[in-house]
Amino acid sequence: MSQDPPILIAKLVISVQADGTLHVTGNVENYEYAVAMLDGAKDAIKQHCTTTPKAKVIVPAPYTQFQNLI
């Protein structure tokens, strides 16, 4: 028996352009829900990074203002 695919109810897309501009698109009209989604995503990333060997990701410094977070 096949399962139905999950139904997408909300989506956020975070993009960083070469000039360092950060863009968030998607369901951002509901502030509380959008922030909860971001918190959940942050927790999932933290969990992934603690259970998976770190890959070396290189973002050239002139292209992002977030390089000190890496």
Number of C-alpha atoms within 10 A of each C-alpha: 3 4 5 6 6 6 6 6 6 11 11 14 9 10 12 14 10 14 10 15 11 13 10 11 11 11 15 15 9 8 10 10 13 17 12 11 17 14 12 12 13 12 12 12 11 11 11 12 12 10 8 8 8 9 7 7 7 8 12 9 12 11 14 16 14 13 13 7 5 8
